[in-house]
Amino acid sequence: MSAHPIAEPHFVDAPDVTPILGATGNSHAARNGYRPSVEGQAASGAVARLSYFNPWIISITRRCFDSAAAALALLLLFPVILIIMLMVRLSSPGPVFFRQRRTGRNREEFILYKFRSMRVEDSPGSPITVSGDRRITRVGMLLRRYKLDELPQFWNVLKGDMSLVGPRPKLPHHELLDLPYRPGITGLATLAFRNEEEILSRIPPDQLDAFYEICVKPRKARLDLEYLQSATFWTDVTLLWRTASSCVSAPDDLVCDETEELMCLAEAWLEQPSRVVMSEWEASWEAMNDESVEEVSLVGSR
């Protein structure tokens, strides 16, 4: 998968960069005065609690399971991968694979692979993609709808860069912590925000960065922390099954719940953006800094 030289892409794959797992000091929201004074304390408290993650996420047994499952997936899906490669090649000029440097375990950088789903353009545009984005090709719409653009990441798992389940990998300039776990292809936050592009399309382009920073990232961070504290072999298997099921059938209950809540936030934002900005920041950071984190995992309750 590394036949093409690595180059800076003309489009950016929007990462799930979360306040508790990385820095947001250079974000759009922070630059425009939306960052509250409680951020530093909340981030410190949340990071401190990461020392209580479940040992499963760094175990040798998990690594063996990831490797075996990724190898089997690549073997079984090889014909599908070849067909997708041909479709992407014919859909628009550009490379078959989207490649981007991300940060993994202990801040080690690696190249993340996806099937290219967007046109290569001279002007990159917004780093956040929404439903109906003109940069997405017709083939790309199909791939993104069923998450087929993520299939090359089984190679990242086989190489040891990623796990099957976990928080999404971050961009190097956002990741400041030496976290001991590998990022994942799917996870609790990834599953919950499966429909985020559709909701983000309702937000005006000039407010998109701020809305994502303030209303989306903290919610993803909360779910990522919940997973890290309760991860086991069975939660991983459950999340893999739920992800696969939501791609080919009805949405997961968690997807429906988060979609509904995010839709309400979007509607409130459109009415009074500034008030939503402050209240959502304060509520999110206060929640993540609360020492009484619930012990019952969202994974097991769904």
Phi and psi in degrees as GROMACS dihedral restraints (atoms count N, CA, C in turn):
[ dihedral_restraints ]
;  ai    aj    ak    al  type     phi  dphi    fc
    3     4     5     6     1  -111.6    20    10
    4     5     6     7     1    29.8    20    10
    6     7     8     9     1   -68.1    20    10
    7     8     9    10     1   -33.6    20    10
    9    10    11    12     1   -88.4    20    10
   10    11    12    13     1   143.3    20    10
   12    13    14    15     1   -64.2    20    10
   13    14    15    16     1   148.2    20    10
   15    16    17    18     1   -78.8    20    10
   16    17    18    19     1   127.8    20    10
   18    19    20    21     1  -137.1    20    10
   19    20    21    22     1   158.6    20    10
   21    22    23    24     1   -67.4    20    10
   22    23    24    25     1   123.7    20    10
   24    25    26    27     1   -73.2    20    10
   25    26    27    28     1   157.5    20    10
   27    28    29    30     1   -86.5    20    10
   28    29    30    31     1    -1.2    20    10
   30    31    32    33     1  -137.6    20    10
   31    32    33    34     1   159.7    20    10
   33    34    35    36     1  -119.4    20    10
   34    35    36    37     1   130.7    20    10
   36    37    38    39     1   -79.8    20    10
   37    38    39    40     1   115.8    20    10
   39    40    41    42     1   -64.4    20    10
   40    41    42    43     1   117.9    20    10
   42    43    44    45     1   -85.4    20    10
   43    44    45    46     1   159.8    20    10
   45    46    47    48     1   -89.8    20    10
   46    47    48    49     1    67.7    20    10
   48    49    50    51     1   -81.0    20    10
   49    50    51    52     1   122.1    20    10
   51    52    53    54     1  -117.6    20    10
   52    53    54    55     1   145.4    20    10
   54    55    56    57     1   -57.4    20    10
   55    56    57    58     1   -38.3    20    10
   57    58    59    60     1   -77.8    20    10
   58    59    60    61     1   -16.3    20    10
   60    61    62    63     1  -111.3    20    10
   61    62    63    64     1    -2.9    20    10
   63    64    65    66     1  -166.3    20    10
   64    65    66    67     1   172.4    20    10
   66    67    68    69     1   -83.9    20    10
   67    68    69    70     1   147.8    20    10
   69    70    71    72     1  -126.9    20    10
   70    71    72    73     1    21.0    20    10
   72    73    74    75     1   -62.3    20    10
   73    74    75    76     1   -28.5    20    10
   75    76    77    78     1  -100.0    20    10
   76    77    78    79     1    19.6    20    10
   78    79    80    81     1   -76.6    20    10
   79    80    81    82     1   163.7    20    10
   81    82    83    84     1   -59.4    20    10
   82    83    84    85     1   -45.4    20    10
   84    85    86    87     1   -63.5    20    10
   85    86    87    88     1   -42.0    20    10
   87    88    89    90     1   -66.6    20    10
   88    89    90    91     1   -38.4    20    10
   90    91    92    93     1   -66.0    20    10
   91    92    93    94     1   -23.0    20    10
   93    94    95    96     1  -105.2    20    10
   94    95    96    97     1    19.0    20    10
   96    97    98    99     1    84.1    20    10
   97    98    99   100     1    16.2    20    10
   99   100   101   102     1   -91.4    20    10
  100   101   102   103     1    -5.2    20    10
  102   103   104   105     1   -80.5    20    10
  103   104   105   106     1   120.2    20    10
  105   106   107   108     1   -81.7    20    10
  106   107   108   109     1   162.1    20    10
  108   109   110   111     1   -69.9    20    10
  109   110   111   112     1   -18.6    20    10
  111   112   113   114     1   -81.2    20    10
  112   113   114   115     1    -3.9    20    10
  114   115   116   117     1   -60.0    20    10
  115   116   117   118     1   -46.9    20    10
  117   118   119   120     1   -60.2    20    10
  118   119   120   121     1   -44.6    20    10
  120   121   122   123     1   -66.2    20    10
  121   122   123   124     1   -41.7    20    10
  123   124   125   126     1   -65.5    20    10
  124   125   126   127     1   -43.3    20    10
  126   127   128   129     1   -62.8    20    10
  127   128   129   130     1   -41.7    20    10
  129   130   131   132     1   -62.4    20    10
  130   131   132   133     1   -42.9    20    10
  132   133   134   135     1   -65.6    20    10
  133   134   135   136     1   -41.6    20    10
  135   136   137   138     1   -66.9    20    10
  136   137   138   139     1   -41.8    20    10
  138   139   140   141     1   -64.1    20    10
  139   140   141   142     1   -39.3    20    10
  141   142   143   144     1   -60.6    20    10
  142   143   144   145     1   -36.9    20    10
  144   145   146   147     1   -72.2    20    10
  145   146   147   148     1   -15.1    20    10
  147   148   149   150     1   -65.6    20    10
  148   149   150   151     1   -17.4    20    10
  150   151   152   153     1   -67.7    20    10
  151   152   153   154     1   -10.7    20    10
  153   154   155   156     1  -102.2    20    10
  154   155   156   157     1    20.7    20    10
  156   157   158   159     1   -67.3    20    10
  157   158   159   160     1   156.5    20    10
  159   160   161   162     1   -68.6    20    10
  160   161   162   163     1   132.2    20    10
  162   163   164   165     1   -58.3    20    10
  163   164   165   166     1   -17.9    20    10
  165   166   167   168     1   -56.7    20    10
  166   167   168   169     1   -35.1    20    10
  168   169   170   171     1   -70.7    20    10
  169   170   171   172     1   -13.1    20    10
  171   172   173   174     1  -121.4    20    10
  172   173   174   175     1    15.6    20    10
  174   175   176   177     1   -80.3    20    10
  175   176   177   178     1   154.2    20    10
  177   178   179   180     1   -66.7    20    10
  178   179   180   181     1   -35.8    20    10
  180   181   182   183     1   -59.9    20    10
  181   182   183   184     1   -41.5    20    10
  183   184   185   186     1   -65.2    20    10
  184   185   186   187     1   -41.1    20    10
  186   187   188   189     1   -62.0    20    10
  187   188   189   190     1   -40.2    20    10
  189   190   191   192     1   -64.5    20    10
  190   191   192   193     1   -41.8    20    10
  192   193   194   195     1   -63.2    20    10
  193   194   195   196     1   -45.1    20    10
  195   196   197   198     1   -59.9    20    10
  196   197   198   199     1   -46.4    20    10
  198   199   200   201     1   -63.1    20    10
  199   200   201   202     1   -46.1    20    10
  201   202   203   204     1   -64.5    20    10
  202   203   204   205     1   -43.9    20    10
  204   205   206   207     1   -67.0    20    10
  205   206   207   208     1   -39.6    20    10
  207   208   209   210     1   -66.8    20    10
  208   209   210   211     1   -42.3    20    10
  210   211   212   213     1   -62.5    20    10
  211   212   213   214     1   -43.2    20    10
  213   214   215   216     1   -65.1    20    10
  214   215   216   217     1   -41.4    20    10
  216   217   218   219     1   -63.1    20    10
  217   218   219   220     1   -43.9    20    10
  219   220   221   222     1   -64.1    20    10
  220   221   222   223     1   -37.6    20    10
  222   223   224   225     1   -67.1    20    10
  223   224   225   226     1   -47.7    20    10
  225   226   227   228     1   -71.6    20    10
  226   227   228   229     1   -32.9    20    10
  228   229   230   231     1   -95.2    20    10
  229   230   231   232     1     5.4    20    10
  231   232   233   234     1   -55.3    20    10
  232   233   234   235     1   -45.7    20    10
  234   235   236   237     1   -60.3    20    10
  235   236   237   238     1   -39.9    20    10
  237   238   239   240     1   -64.6    20    10
  238   239   240   241     1   -41.1    20    10
  240   241   242   243     1   -62.0    20    10
  241   242   243   244     1   -41.4    20    10
  243   244   245   246     1   -62.7    20    10
  244   245   246   247     1   -41.8    20    10
  246   247   248   249     1   -64.3    20    10
  247   248   249   250     1   -43.3    20    10
  249   250   251   252     1   -64.3    20    10
  250   251   252   253     1   -40.1    20    10
  252   253   254   255     1   -58.0    20    10
  253   254   255   256     1   -43.0    20    10
  255   256   257   258     1   -66.4    20    10
  256   257   258   259     1   -41.7    20    10
  258   259   260   261     1   -63.7    20    10
  259   260   261   262     1   -42.9    20    10
  261   262   263   264     1   -65.7    20    10
  262   263   264   265     1   -41.5    20    10
  264   265   266   267     1   -61.0    20    10
  265   266   267   268     1   -37.9    20    10
  267   268   269   270     1   -85.5    20    10
  268   269   270   271     1   -15.4    20    10
  270   271   272   273     1   -72.9    20    10
  271   272   273   274     1   -37.6    20    10
  273   274   275   276     1  -168.0    20    10
  274   275   276   277     1   157.4    20    10
  276   277   278   279     1   -62.5    20    10
  277   278   279   280     1   141.6    20    10
  279   280   281   282     1   137.0    20    10
  280   281   282   283     1   173.3    20    10
  282   283   284   285     1   -69.9    20    10
  283   284   285   286     1   158.9    20    10
  285   286   287   288     1   -71.5    20    10
  286   287   288   289     1   -39.0    20    10
  288   289   290   291     1  -106.1    20    10
  289   290   291   292     1   137.8    20    10
  291   292   293   294     1   -88.3    20    10
  292   293   294   295     1   128.4    20    10
  294   295   296   297     1  -128.6    20    10
  295   296   297   298     1   137.3    20    10
  297   298   299   300     1  -150.9    20    10
  298   299   300   301     1   141.0    20    10
  300   301   302   303     1   -73.9    20    10
  301   302   303   304     1   129.4    20    10
  303   304   305   306     1  -129.5    20    10
  304   305   306   307     1   167.5    20    10
  306   307   308   309     1  -106.9    20    10
  307   308   309   310     1   131.0    20    10
  309   310   311   312     1  -112.6    20    10
  310   311   312   313     1  -141.9    20    10
  312   313   314   315     1   -62.8    20    10
  313   314   315   316     1   135.5    20    10
  315   316   317   318     1    54.5    20    10
  316   317   318   319     1    34.4    20    10
  318   319   320   321     1    64.6    20    10
  319   320   321   322     1    20.7    20    10
  321   322   323   324     1   -78.8    20    10
  322   323   324   325     1   129.0    20    10
  324   325   326   327     1   -82.2    20    10
  325   326   327   328     1   147.2    20    10
  327   328   329   330     1  -148.6    20    10
  328   329   330   331     1   169.0    20    10
  330   331   332   333     1   -97.3    20    10
  331   332   333   334     1   117.4    20    10
  333   334   335   336     1   -87.7    20    10
  334   335   336   337     1   137.2    20    10
  336   337   338   339     1  -111.4    20    10
  337   338   339   340     1   140.0    20    10
  339   340   341   342     1  -143.4    20    10
  340   341   342   343     1   159.9    20    10
  342   343   344   345     1   -74.3    20    10
  343   344   345   346     1   135.0    20    10
  345   346   347   348     1   -65.5    20    10
  346   347   348   349     1   127.9    20    10
  348   349   350   351     1  -118.5    20    10
  349   350   351   352     1    -0.1    20    10
  351   352   353   354     1  -126.6    20    10
  352   353   354   355     1   156.2    20    10
  354   355   356   357     1   -72.5    20    10
  355   356   357   358     1   146.7    20    10
  357   358   359   360     1   -85.2    20    10
  358   359   360   361     1   115.8    20    10
  360   361   362   363     1  -123.8    20    10
  361   362   363   364     1   157.0    20    10
  363   364   365   366     1   -68.1    20    10
  364   365   366   367     1   -37.4    20    10
  366   367   368   369     1  -102.4    20    10
  367   368   369   370     1   118.6    20    10
  369   370   371   372     1   -66.1    20    10
  370   371   372   373     1   -31.8    20    10
  372   373   374   375     1    73.5    20    10
  373   374   375   376     1  -162.6    20    10
  375   376   377   378     1   -69.5    20    10
  376   377   378   379     1   141.2    20    10
  378   379   380   381     1   -73.1    20    10
  379   380   381   382     1   -11.0    20    10
  381   382   383   384     1  -102.8    20    10
  382   383   384   385     1   123.9    20    10
  384   385   386   387     1   -94.8    20    10
  385   386   387   388     1   145.2    20    10
  387   388   389   390     1  -127.3    20    10
  388   389   390   391     1   165.7    20    10
  390   391   392   393     1   -61.3    20    10
  391   392   393   394     1   131.4    20    10
  393   394   395   396     1    89.0    20    10
  394   395   396   397     1     3.8    20    10
  396   397   398   399     1   -57.5    20    10
  397   398   399   400     1   126.3    20    10
  399   400   401   402     1   -67.4    20    10
  400   401   402   403     1   -16.6    20    10
  402   403   404   405     1   -75.6    20    10
  403   404   405   406     1   -18.4    20    10
  405   406   407   408     1   -79.3    20    10
  406   407   408   409     1   129.6    20    10
  408   409   410   411     1   -76.4    20    10
  409   410   411   412     1   167.7    20    10
  411   412   413   414     1   -63.7    20    10
  412   413   414   415     1   -42.0    20    10
  414   415   416   417     1   -64.8    20    10
  415   416   417   418     1   -38.9    20    10
  417   418   419   420     1   -61.6    20    10
  418   419   420   421     1   -36.5    20    10
  420   421   422   423     1   -61.5    20    10
  421   422   423   424     1   -41.6    20    10
  423   424   425   426     1   -65.5    20    10
  424   425   426   427     1   -45.7    20    10
  426   427   428   429     1   -62.4    20    10
  427   428   429   430     1   -42.9    20    10
  429   430   431   432     1   -71.4    20    10
  430   431   432   433     1   -33.3    20    10
  432   433   434   435     1   -61.4    20    10
  433   434   435   436     1   -41.7    20    10
  435   436   437   438     1  -105.3    20    10
  436   437   438   439     1    11.9    20    10
  438   439   440   441     1    60.4    20    10
  439   440   441   442     1    26.1    20    10
  441   442   443   444     1   -73.6    20    10
  442   443   444   445     1   -19.7    20    10
  444   445   446   447     1   -67.0    20    10
  445   446   447   448     1   -15.6    20    10
  447   448   449   450     1   -86.5    20    10
  448   449   450   451     1    -7.9    20    10
  450   451   452   453     1   -55.5    20    10
  451   452   453   454     1   -39.8    20    10
  453   454   455   456     1   -59.5    20    10
  454   455   456   457     1   -15.8    20    10
  456   457   458   459     1   -73.2    20    10
  457   458   459   460     1   -10.7    20    10
  459   460   461   462     1   -61.7    20    10
  460   461   462   463     1   -30.2    20    10
  462   463   464   465     1   -67.8    20    10
  463   464   465   466     1   -38.5    20    10
  465   466   467   468     1   -61.7    20    10
  466   467   468   469     1   -37.9    20    10
  468   469   470   471     1   -66.7    20    10
  469   470   471   472     1   -44.5    20    10
  471   472   473   474     1   -62.1    20    10
  472   473   474   475     1   -36.1    20    10
  474   475   476   477     1   -73.1    20    10
  475   476   477   478     1   -18.6    20    10
  477   478   479   480     1    98.2    20    10
  478   479   480   481     1     6.1    20    10
  480   481   482   483     1   -77.3    20    10
  481   482   483   484     1   -33.0    20    10
  483   484   485   486     1  -135.1    20    10
  484   485   486   487     1   168.4    20    10
  486   487   488   489     1  -111.5    20    10
  487   488   489   490     1   170.8    20    10
  489   490   491   492     1   -69.5    20    10
  490   491   492   493     1   -38.6    20    10
  492   493   494   495     1  -126.0    20    10
  493   494   495   496     1   139.2    20    10
  495   496   497   498     1   155.5    20    10
  496   497   498   499     1   174.0    20    10
  498   499   500   501     1   -59.1    20    10
  499   500   501   502     1   147.5    20    10
  501   502   503   504     1   -66.3    20    10
  502   503   504   505     1   149.2    20    10
  504   505   506   507     1   -67.4    20    10
  505   506   507   508     1   146.9    20    10
  507   508   509   510     1  -102.5    20    10
  508   509   510   511     1   160.9    20    10
  510   511   512   513     1   -73.0    20    10
  511   512   513   514     1   143.4    20    10
  513   514   515   516     1   -54.4    20    10
  514   515   516   517     1   -40.2    20    10
  516   517   518   519     1   -75.1    20    10
  517   518   519   520     1    -6.9    20    10
  519   520   521   522     1   -98.5    20    10
  520   521   522   523     1   -20.4    20    10
  522   523   524   525     1   -95.4    20    10
  523   524   525   526     1   115.6    20    10
  525   526   527   528     1  -115.9    20    10
  526   527   528   529     1     0.9    20    10
  528   529   530   531     1  -112.0    20    10
  529   530   531   532     1   142.8    20    10
  531   532   533   534     1   -86.4    20    10
  532   533   534   535     1    77.3    20    10
  534   535   536   537     1   -82.0    20    10
  535   536   537   538     1   137.8    20    10
  537   538   539   540     1   -84.2    20    10
  538   539   540   541     1    -3.5    20    10
  540   541   542   543     1  -104.7    20    10
  541   542   543   544     1   160.2    20    10
  543   544   545   546     1   -86.4    20    10
  544   545   546   547     1   141.3    20    10
  546   547   548   549     1   -68.5    20    10
  547   548   549   550     1   164.9    20    10
  549   550   551   552     1  -120.5    20    10
  550   551   552   553     1   164.4    20    10
  552   553   554   555     1   -73.1    20    10
  553   554   555   556     1   -44.2    20    10
  555   556   557   558     1  -130.9    20    10
  556   557   558   559     1   170.9    20    10
  558   559   560   561     1  -174.9    20    10
  559   560   561   562     1  -177.1    20    10
  561   562   563   564     1   -63.3    20    10
  562   563   564   565     1   -44.8    20    10
  564   565   566   567     1   -69.1    20    10
  565   566   567   568     1   -39.2    20    10
  567   568   569   570     1   -61.8    20    10
  568   569   570   571     1   -42.7    20    10
  570   571   572   573     1   -66.1    20    10
  571   572   573   574     1   -44.8    20    10
  573   574   575   576     1   -64.2    20    10
  574   575   576   577     1   -35.3    20    10
  576   577   578   579     1  -104.2    20    10
  577   578   579   580     1    34.7    20    10
  579   580   581   582     1   -59.5    20    10
  580   581   582   583     1   -34.1    20    10
  582   583   584   585     1  -100.5    20    10
  583   584   585   586     1    20.4    20    10
  585   586   587   588     1   -65.7    20    10
  586   587   588   589     1   -31.7    20    10
  588   589   590   591     1   -63.9    20    10
  589   590   591   592     1   -35.5    20    10
  591   592   593   594     1   -65.9    20    10
  592   593   594   595     1   -40.4    20    10
  594   595   596   597     1   -73.1    20    10
  595   596   597   598     1   -39.6    20    10
  597   598   599   600     1   -63.5    20    10
  598   599   600   601     1   -24.4    20    10
  600   601   602   603     1   -66.4    20    10
  601   602   603   604     1   -16.0    20    10
  603   604   605   606     1   -81.6    20    10
  604   605   606   607     1   -17.2    20    10
  606   607   608   609     1   -87.7    20    10
  607   608   609   610     1   134.7    20    10
  609   610   611   612     1   -55.9    20    10
  610   611   612   613     1   140.9    20    10
  612   613   614   615     1   -53.5    20    10
  613   614   615   616     1   -37.0    20    10
  615   616   617   618     1   -74.1    20    10
  616   617   618   619     1   -11.0    20    10
  618   619   620   621     1  -112.0    20    10
  619   620   621   622     1     1.6    20    10
  621   622   623   624     1   -65.2    20    10
  622   623   624   625     1   -45.6    20    10
  624   625   626   627     1   -60.8    20    10
  625   626   627   628     1   -44.2    20    10
  627   628   629   630     1   -66.4    20    10
  628   629   630   631     1   -42.2    20    10
  630   631   632   633     1   -62.8    20    10
  631   632   633   634     1   -43.7    20    10
  633   634   635   636     1   -64.5    20    10
  634   635   636   637     1   -42.7    20    10
  636   637   638   639     1   -64.5    20    10
  637   638   639   640     1   -38.4    20    10
  639   640   641   642     1   -95.7    20    10
  640   641   642   643     1   -36.9    20    10
  642   643   644   645     1  -103.0    20    10
  643   644   645   646     1   -23.5    20    10
  645   646   647   648     1  -101.2    20    10
  646   647   648   649     1   -51.2    20    10
  648   649   650   651     1   -58.6    20    10
  649   650   651   652     1   -45.8    20    10
  651   652   653   654     1   -61.2    20    10
  652   653   654   655     1   -33.3    20    10
  654   655   656   657     1   -70.7    20    10
  655   656   657   658     1   -38.2    20    10
  657   658   659   660     1   -66.0    20    10
  658   659   660   661     1   -39.8    20    10
  660   661   662   663     1   -61.2    20    10
  661   662   663   664     1   -39.8    20    10
  663   664   665   666     1   -63.4    20    10
  664   665   666   667     1   -43.0    20    10
  666   667   668   669     1   -69.6    20    10
  667   668   669   670     1   -37.9    20    10
  669   670   671   672     1   -61.9    20    10
  670   671   672   673     1   -43.1    20    10
  672   673   674   675     1   -64.2    20    10
  673   674   675   676     1   -40.0    20    10
  675   676   677   678     1   -60.0    20    10
  676   677   678   679     1   -42.6    20    10
  678   679   680   681     1   -65.6    20    10
  679   680   681   682     1   -46.0    20    10
  681   682   683   684     1   -60.1    20    10
  682   683   684   685     1   -31.6    20    10
  684   685   686   687     1   -82.2    20    10
  685   686   687   688     1   -15.6    20    10
  687   688   689   690     1  -127.5    20    10
  688   689   690   691     1    10.4    20    10
  690   691   692   693     1   -66.1    20    10
  691   692   693   694     1   133.2    20    10
  693   694   695   696     1  -143.1    20    10
  694   695   696   697     1   175.7    20    10
  696   697   698   699     1   -57.1    20    10
  697   698   699   700     1   -42.9    20    10
  699   700   701   702     1   -73.8    20    10
  700   701   702   703     1   -32.9    20    10
  702   703   704   705     1   -67.4    20    10
  703   704   705   706     1   -36.4    20    10
  705   706   707   708     1   -64.5    20    10
  706   707   708   709     1   -46.8    20    10
  708   709   710   711     1   -61.3    20    10
  709   710   711   712     1   -41.8    20    10
  711   712   713   714     1   -62.8    20    10
  712   713   714   715     1   -43.7    20    10
  714   715   716   717     1   -67.6    20    10
  715   716   717   718     1   -36.2    20    10
  717   718   719   720     1   -64.0    20    10
  718   719   720   721     1   -42.9    20    10
  720   721   722   723     1   -66.1    20    10
  721   722   723   724     1   -43.2    20    10
  723   724   725   726     1   -65.6    20    10
  724   725   726   727     1   -37.0    20    10
  726   727   728   729     1   -65.5    20    10
  727   728   729   730     1   -46.5    20    10
  729   730   731   732     1   -62.6    20    10
  730   731   732   733     1   -41.0    20    10
  732   733   734   735     1   -65.7    20    10
  733   734   735   736     1   -40.8    20    10
  735   736   737   738     1   -69.6    20    10
  736   737   738   739     1   -20.9    20    10
  738   739   740   741     1   -78.3    20    10
  739   740   741   742     1   -27.5    20    10
  741   742   743   744     1  -116.1    20    10
  742   743   744   745     1    -8.2    20    10
  744   745   746   747     1  -139.4    20    10
  745   746   747   748     1  -151.6    20    10
  747   748   749   750     1   -66.3    20    10
  748   749   750   751     1   149.7    20    10
  750   751   752   753     1   -60.7    20    10
  751   752   753   754     1   148.9    20    10
  753   754   755   756     1   -66.8    20    10
  754   755   756   757     1   153.2    20    10
  756   757   758   759     1   -58.0    20    10
  757   758   759   760     1   -40.2    20    10
  759   760   761   762     1   -63.7    20    10
  760   761   762   763     1   -39.0    20    10
  762   763   764   765     1   -60.2    20    10
  763   764   765   766     1   -46.4    20    10
  765   766   767   768     1   -61.7    20    10
  766   767   768   769     1   -43.4    20    10
  768   769   770   771     1   -63.9    20    10
  769   770   771   772     1   -48.8    20    10
  771   772   773   774     1   -67.8    20    10
  772   773   774   775     1   -36.1    20    10
  774   775   776   777     1   -62.1    20    10
  775   776   777   778     1   -43.4    20    10
  777   778   779   780     1   -64.1    20    10
  778   779   780   781     1   -44.4    20    10
  780   781   782   783     1   -67.2    20    10
  781   782   783   784     1   -40.3    20    10
  783   784   785   786     1   -68.5    20    10
  784   785   786   787     1   -32.9    20    10
  786   787   788   789     1   -64.6    20    10
  787   788   789   790     1   -40.3    20    10
  789   790   791   792     1   -63.8    20    10
  790   791   792   793     1   -40.6    20    10
  792   793   794   795     1   -63.6    20    10
  793   794   795   796     1   -39.7    20    10
  795   796   797   798     1   -63.7    20    10
  796   797   798   799     1   -42.0    20    10
  798   799   800   801     1   -65.5    20    10
  799   800   801   802     1   -41.5    20    10
  801   802   803   804     1   -65.7    20    10
  802   803   804   805     1   -37.2    20    10
  804   805   806   807     1   -62.6    20    10
  805   806   807   808     1   -42.3    20    10
  807   808   809   810     1   -64.7    20    10
  808   809   810   811     1   -28.0    20    10
  810   811   812   813     1   -81.0    20    10
  811   812   813   814     1   -48.6    20    10
  813   814   815   816     1  -144.2    20    10
  814   815   816   817     1    80.8    20    10
  816   817   818   819     1   -56.0    20    10
  817   818   819   820     1   -45.0    20    10
  819   820   821   822     1   -64.8    20    10
  820   821   822   823     1   -39.4    20    10
  822   823   824   825     1   -69.1    20    10
  823   824   825   826     1   -40.4    20    10
  825   826   827   828     1   -64.0    20    10
  826   827   828   829     1   -38.5    20    10
  828   829   830   831     1   -54.8    20    10
  829   830   831   832     1   -54.9    20    10
  831   832   833   834     1   -69.2    20    10
  832   833   834   835     1   -44.8    20    10
  834   835   836   837     1   -66.5    20    10
  835   836   837   838     1   -38.2    20    10
  837   838   839   840     1   -71.3    20    10
  838   839   840   841     1   -39.3    20    10
  840   841   842   843     1   -59.0    20    10
  841   842   843   844     1   -51.7    20    10
  843   844   845   846     1   -62.6    20    10
  844   845   846   847     1   -43.5    20    10
  846   847   848   849     1   -65.9    20    10
  847   848   849   850     1   -41.1    20    10
  849   850   851   852     1   -66.8    20    10
  850   851   852   853     1   -48.0    20    10
  852   853   854   855     1   -69.1    20    10
  853   854   855   856     1   -35.6    20    10
  855   856   857   858     1   -65.1    20    10
  856   857   858   859     1   -39.4    20    10
  858   859   860   861     1   -66.3    20    10
  859   860   861   862     1   -42.3    20    10
  861   862   863   864     1   -73.8    20    10
  862   863   864   865     1   -19.2    20    10
  864   865   866   867     1   -93.7    20    10
  865   866   867   868     1    -3.3    20    10
  867   868   869   870     1   -72.8    20    10
  868   869   870   871     1   124.4    20    10
  870   871   872   873     1   -71.5    20    10
  871   872   873   874     1   -18.3    20    10
  873   874   875   876     1   -89.8    20    10
  874   875   876   877     1    66.1    20    10
  876   877   878   879     1   -72.4    20    10
  877   878   879   880     1   132.0    20    10
  879   880   881   882     1   -61.7    20    10
  880   881   882   883     1   139.3    20    10
  882   883   884   885     1   -87.5    20    10
  883   884   885   886     1   -17.4    20    10
  885   886   887   888     1   -81.2    20    10
  886   887   888   889     1   120.6    20    10
  888   889   890   891     1   -76.9    20    10
  889   890   891   892     1   143.5    20    10
  891   892   893   894     1   -65.3    20    10
  892   893   894   895     1   -25.7    20    10
  894   895   896   897     1   -64.6    20    10
  895   896   897   898     1   -44.9    20    10
  897   898   899   900     1   -78.1    20    10
  898   899   900   901     1   -18.0    20    10
  900   901   902   903     1   -89.9    20    10
  901   902   903   904     1    -7.3    20    10
